[in-house]
Structures are given as C-alpha cells and as structure tokens.
Amino acid sequence: MVRALIKAGVDDNNARDDDWSPLLIAAGKGHERVVRALTEAGADFKKAGTSGTTPLYIAAQEGHDMVVRALIEAGADVNKKAMDNGVTPLYMAVQKGHSAIVRALIEAGADVSKADDNGVTPLYIAAQNGHEAIVRALIEAGADINKATDNGVTPLYIGAGMGHETVVQALLGAGADVNKTDIGGTPTTPVYIAAVMGHEAIVQILRDAGAVGKSESESECDAYV
C-alpha cells in the first residue's frame, strides 16, 4: 500500500501539524518495511519533529533494532541531537537499555562521549541506570570514563551512588579516577556518596581501589570499613 501511494505521487515528506512525517511515525512504530520503502523513495530521514526528534532518534528510543539499521543504511546522521535537550540516538538507546541498538550505533560511528545539554554522556546514563553490558561496550568503544557532567559528577560517582556494584567494578577496571570529586558546595568523592547511600560493598571496592576519605566525609566512610 505504501509503495502504491508513493508510486501514485503522494508526498512522502508531508507532515502533520506537529511536524511528524510519515517516516518519523513509521520509525516510531517499528515498521521496517515501510521505513525502507519511504527512504528508497527519497523520504527525508533528516526531517525532525517539533522537538528535533529524528526518525533514527525515535527508533532508538523505542528499541526498533531493524529500523535503526535501515535508517543507518540510508545515511541517517547517528550523532544528530534532539533540539530540546541535546540528546543523541545513542544516548537514548543507552538510557532505555537497548544494547543491540547501542552496538549498531557504535559500529556506525556514533560519538560515544557526546553529552547532552547538561554534560551528561551515554556512559554516565548507563552507569546511573546500572546497564553493565552497555557500560562495557561504551568503554570498549573509547568512551571517556572520567568525563563529568556540568556539576562535576562522573560515571563512577553516579554508579557508586546508585549502588551498581558491577558497574563500579567495570569503571574501575578501565581506570576511572576513584577520587575525582564533584563540584558541589562541598565537593565529595564516589566513596563518600556510596557511604552516605549505605552501599557497604561498594565502599569496600572503592577503598580497595585506593579511595580515600576527605575532611568531613572521612567519618561517613570509616563507618563502613
């Protein structure tokens, strides 16, 4: 039906009032064959919705592996950010835990250290959400393990604070700075936040890796070792 409509001359880039084109809708719904038909007919895969959401972005968000691959094959920009928050397709796939899509985007050349408008990287969001396999994939792809957010929070810090033991181990194994502090009113370290949150095992892991208590955080840390 789609091919018949295209052949009949229907504008495949005609969008709704919210700028959602047929390709954008098909990508979000996971209709691979429709996506391929539209891109082969010349549909603009760069055309975004009002928030800057591209077909590749929405497919990555919704976990549609084959649609993501079809759009990559068609030449979609894997590093194009959404306008409203600066989030890339890779970031969104990481956040949702879509490991197959993460690997497909990495293989297609996605920037593994590209941050959103708040300085949050894919590695940070993977560490925050406890996606160990994705953390390791990003590390293998060359992600900057010590790149911090605008508030100075590193992937190790957030992983420790959230209690994700295997993520902490993966980051430490890759050489994460165990004593890097955030830039809050009173700078604190990963071992401090782990102690405050009651993650005893992680406190020990960090201490074994060379973490040190600092000033007012020392007593908090010592309570768990």
C-alpha positions, 0 to 999 in steps of 0.5 A: 500500500505504501509503495502504491501511494508513493508510486501514485505521487503522494508526498512522502515528506508531508507532515502533520501539524506537529511536524511528524512525517510519515517516516518519523511515525513509521520509525516510531512504530517499528515498521521496517518495511515501510521505513525502507520503502519511504527512504528508497523513495527519497523520504527525508530521514533528516526531517525532525519533529517539533522537538528535533526528534529524528526518525533514527532518534525515535527508533532508538528510543523505542528499541526498533533494532531493524529500523535503526539499521535501515535508517543507518543504511540510508545515511541517517546522521547517528550523532544528530541531537534532539533540539530540546535537550541535546540528546543523541540516538545513542544516548537514548538507546543507552538510557532505555537499555537497548544494547543491540541498538547501542552496538549498531550505533557504535559500529556506525560511528556514533560519538560515544562521549557526546553529552547532552545539554547538561554534560551528561554522556551515554556512559554516565546514563548507563552507569546511573541506570546500572546497564553493565553490558552497555557500560562495557561496550561504551568503554570498549568503544573509547568512551571517556570514563572520567568525563563529568557532567556540568556539576562535576559528577562522573560515571563512577560517582553516579554508579557508586551512588546508585549502588551498581556494584558491577558497574563500579567494578567495570569503571574501575577496571578501565581506570576511572579516577576513584577520587575525582570529586564533584563540584558541589558546595562541598565537593565529595568523592564516589566513596563518600556518596556510596557511604552516605547511600549505605552501599557497604560493598561498594565502599569496600571496592572503592577503598580497595581501589585506593579511595580515600576519605576527605575532611568531613566525609572521612567519618561517613566512610570509616563507618563502613570499613 
